[in-house]
Amino acid sequence: MTFADFAERSLPLSILLVALVSVPILVLKPEGLPRMRGLEKELADVTTENADTRREIVRLRADVDALRDDPRAVERIGRDQLGLLRKSEIVFHFGRVGK
């Protein structure tokens, strides 16, 4: 058996041996499988957050459309958030009873 024959037969075995040793090391080190699982969880969290944001955008667009087109929506905002009244309305303020 010559050196060329030996190299030809041992080369595939050597590559297989290196793969059998290095692949588990690469997968189990901190930059391997644990990092991939962490990134998958982060991706799932970001996807959920994006879906929530999309729903909020749809709701806000509906509010904007209502404020543009519906005078009752404008009145509701004025009353609820700004405390505004119509000119014809009278406000009675009653103090706390018992103190």
Number of C-alpha atoms within 10 A of each C-alpha: 5 7 8 9 9 10 12 11 11 12 11 11 12 12 10 12 11 11 12 11 10 11 10 12 12 12 14 12 11 11 10 13 14 13 14 13 11 11 12 12 12 12 12 12 12 12 12 12 12 12 12 11 12 12 12 12 12 11 12 12 12 12 14 13 12 14 16 11 11 12 10 11 16 13 16 14 13 13 13 9 9 10 9 12 12 8 6 5 7 8 6 6 6 6 7 6 5 4 4
